[in-house]
Structures are given as structure tokens and as C-alpha cells.
Amino acid sequence: MWLWIPLRSLWRNRRRTLLAIAIIAFGTAISFFVLAFLDSSRDQIRASSVAEYGNLQIASPLLFDNEAEGFEYLLSPDHVNLITESLYNEASFVARTVQLEFPGLVASGNRTQVVRVRSIEPESGLIDFSEFVVAGRPLREDDVASVLIGRSLADRLSVEPGDAITVTLTTVDGAYNATPLLIAGVYGFASEQVESQLLLIPLRFGQLLFNTTGVDRVIVGLNDIRATAAARDRIAMQIAEAGLPLEARTWDELSPFYQQLSSYFDLLFGFLTLAISVLVFFIILQVLTLAFLERTREIGTLRALGTTRAEVFRLFFSESVWLALIGSLLGVAGGIILSLGFNGLGIEWMPPGTVEPSVLATRIGLSTAVLPFLVSLTATLFSSLYPALHAARLRVVDALRAE
Amino acid sequence: MENNGRFCHVRGDRFLETRDLSKTYAMGTETVHALRDVCFVAPQGDFVVINGPSGSGKTTFLNLVSVIDRPSTGEVLIEEQPTSSLSERELAALRKSKIGLIFQSFNLIPVLSAAENVEYPLLLQRIEKHERRKRVAGLLAEVGLADLAKRRPSKLSGGQRQRVAIARALIARPKIVLADEPTANLDSETGASVMELMRGLNDEHCVTFLVVTHDPAVSDYAKRHVRILDGRLQEGGEDVVVDSTS
């Protein structure tokens, strides 16, 4: 009876019950949709960050923190071998590659541009940009004076695959080195900044240009992005045990853009959820206060028959539990429908700092449902506390006098 | 009233007793004395009809002896146990175990069927389902509502609702039933039938009844008459005084 008295009371006041459920469901659905949208956006940025940085990188903290005065941060082949050996102990390890990056100047005709010249291991399958090539071909292992340039830079320099550009840079000894490079291909990337500033050349040729046998970082690919932090901790421990003055940093630690955007998303969702919770709280508070007020005499009767205050509270609080459960569940269902409908529209937009439009989408998952569900549930239950406590605390004789 | 062979002997104990019971209300700057130093004793099995004009203090008296309200001064004793020091929880326990209440407006729970309304006090007492159902069916049959057990109060006539209320008041086998104007919302024929029923239950189950009423017809069913006037209780034209030392 404790179960269905509240249910029947809700059914009896169908219009008010439906209104309350609709408000809770609406709040939950909006929260769900916004969270699903932000999660999808976060996924896109995460994928782009991992494509740019790998799962984690191992390098000197001097390099990570831009505190190097010379080239003391470069890793020797022995260091790379030691690191590589330790990586084989990591269960989630899939692949590793190395990079060497220096600033330089690129020129074509009378146009010049400051760039970052990154030496990569072509065909390594890890951050070799082969999947981003939009014209020409990716770099090959046996390439020598070949370069992959970004689409924005190619447009700016008015060059295309097969053309030559001149790159000028400083070797580790401080000597200038200028060399013509043949454009093997043009890549497109999510970030306009990357496209306009990053040149990719084969590692061996790069080491020749910079006059070093070293690299500046080891990049690690893992089989599961969720394993990154734990893998970082284990790898860092092994590096420390090997006595190397290096650090392992994850892709999100290396990507300030992701960190800033992620914090912004958290703030946005937090604010929206708070606003919706406050709205749901006050509307449900008003609805329940009115509903319980209309039943003052019923409360008096229940108490006169020997129902304790705690039992009256339980009866009335149970009604809000049902409201909250039904409203929140319907809200999650509504959120799923809204999100799927939105995905079906396939709306495109150009995010700031990008060169390609991306499709606005939502990601529906368990986590997208749980948080809005719990927030609505909590807001509704909190809003019912006062009316239920008020109902339980009524003096019997006063409650019986109510019209 | 005829007892048709059934008769519950009034036992000379002090089942219900009030000592110097007073209730005052503040109305603005004035103090209203709703009840003044009422001393009253009802033994088990009694059927007391309390009457008096509107505003005389009848309902206040009933509220106090049914422990849904607390007196300003004085004491209500049930089975010789004082109630003024009991907590809200203890008073609720007392109401559900020893007191049955019948209201002028029936006060049935609208979302419950007739049977469920009657069953509710047993639910409060955590009585096992099978036993609950058995007792409800028996009592509904006794008040002539066996066929209407599943109907909601809104689908019952006034007389039928009051019968449900009577069954609800009796289902937990209380020692006393307090009825406030039980016939006020009923026509005279239905009122008479309800009173017949109450008096019959009094005779058969030896339950003490205190019936507050305006209705002179109700007096015919009383074993004892009491009148409340200006907050004072009179029996046989004299203020009732009880020797609390006896």
C-alpha cells in the first residue's frame, strides 16, 4: 500500500502530475542533449589532439616547458633504445615513433613563412600524417629531400605537389643550412594553425639537416585512450628506474587547446545544469506545495488514524520519488530522441581555427544519460523535501479543519 | 432502543477519564475558553451521546479525548494512563491501537477503495495480509457493504461512506470509538440506520462509543447523555465532577 497510495494519488491529480513530469522530463532532455553535444565535440577535439600528439610523449621537461637554452634536451639513440625496451613492458603499448623538430623559414618565389620543421618516421603508422594527405602522396621511408606541407601553407605559397620550396634552418652547431625540398604531398588538418606552420620531412634527412643523431621526443601509441593516464604512470616509473631525466606526458597535458576547451565545456554544462536544476526545483516545489496543500484534510485524517509523521513524510515523499523517476526516465528518452534527430539533420559548421567544416553531432552514451538523470532526480527530490516535511508536521486538529 | 437480545454490560471501570480538562484559544488579544475544567469518566462498553449547541465545545472535547489535540490544562487518561506526557509518536500509536474515529464528513481516503480504506488501520499495525483481508471482508459484510468493497468513496452514497468510516473505525478493534456528528451529512433514514449499526456494534463488540451530535434523534441510542454548554460538561443538569482520589 505504501507503494501504490502515492501512485494513485498522482493518478488522481493527472493534470498536475503530467505538468510536473513534463517539466522534469524537459529539463532532463535538455541537459542530456547539451551533454551529448559537448561530449561529441570533446571527442572530435580529443581525436584531433591524439592525431597531433599521440597518446603520450616522452621527452625532457626542458623541451615540454620551453626552458631549454641549448640542445641538451635531445635524446641519443641509446636513450631511445632504453625507452623503447621499457615500452614493451606496457600492456597497452601498440607503436612508438620519434620526432625531431626545429624552427625554420620556408620560401617559394618571393614569399616566405616562419615554420616548424618536424622530422618524422614515414610509414610508421603513428603521426606520420599519411591519412591526412589531400593531394600528392605521403612521405616514404626512402624519401630524402621530400616534404609534406599543410594545405593553408600551400595556398599561401601557391605551391602544389611536385613543386620545390626552400627551407632555411639552423643546425645544432649554430650553422645555417638552406636546402631545396620537393613537395611530395599536401595534408589537411583540423587546425588551421597546424596546416599553416608545420612542415614534415623524413627523420633521417632531418637529422642530416640539423646535424644530429638525436631526436627530441618519443611518441607512444596505445590501444585504448582510456589507458593513457595509467600507462603514463607506469612508463614514467620505468624511465625513472632507468635513470633517464625524462618525463612522460599525456596528449591532454600536451594540448592546451583541449584543456581550455574541456574546462569551458565543463563550465558551460555545469552552468546549464545548475540553471535547469534551479528551474525544476522551484517549479516542482510550487506544484507539490499546491498539491499537498489541497490534501491537508487527507493528511489530518491519516494522522488521526494513527499514521506517524515519518509515515506521512514517506507517503508524500514517495510521490515525488515516482515523479522524479518517471520524469527523469522520460527526459532521458526525450534526450535520446532529440539527439538522434539532431544527428539526422547533419548540420555543418566551421569551428574557429579550423579549415574544414565539421558536422555537428551528439554522442549518446551511458554517461550522457546518468548525469542529467541524477541531477533531475536530485533536484526533484530536494524540491519535495519542504512540502513533504510541512505535510508531516501539520497539527492533526488543524489539518482536519481544512476545507 | 431495543437491544434484540444482545447486551454489553457497562463495566464500572475508568476506561476513559478527563480531569479538569480545559482548552483555551487566543483570538487576537482575547482568550477564548473552549472547554473549562471538564471532568468526565466513561467505563468500557458505554454509549455516551454528547450534545450541546454550536460552539459549546463538543468537538474540542472530542479532539482532546481522541488525543489529536492537547489540552491547555488538565489531563486525559486512557485506561488510567495519562496522555499529556506522551510524544507525538506515542500518541499516534495510541490512536491506532485503542481509538477509532468517525468524522462528520466521513474523511475517507479518496484514492482507496472501500475495502482499502477499512484495511488502512491494519496496515499501520503491520498486520499480515491474509489476516487483514479476512477481517476487512468480515466487517464490510457486517456493515452491509460486502458487495461494494472495491468501490471508491466517490462512487458511494453518503450512508455507504459513513458505514465504510464506521468499519474503518472498528477494524483495528479499538476500545473506544469517538464519532463527531456522524449523522450530520445523512438523511434521517440513513442516519437512523447508521446509529442502529453503531449501537449494535457497541452491544456486540463492547466498544465504548462517544458520539457528539446536534441531532436529537441520536439521543435515542444513548445509554447515557451528557451536555456541553459554554465549555462546561453537564450530566443530568449538574456540572460533572469526578473525585480524582477515588
Interface residues (C-beta under 8 A of the other chain):
Chain A: M1 I5 R8 S9 W11 R12 R297 E298 G300 T301 L302 R303 A304 L305 G306 T307 T308 R309 E311 R395 V396 V397 L400
Chain B: N63 S66 I68 D69 E88 R89 A92 A93 L94 R95 K96 S97 I99 L101 F103 N107 L108 I109 P110 V111 L112 E116 E119 Y120 P121 L123 L124 R168
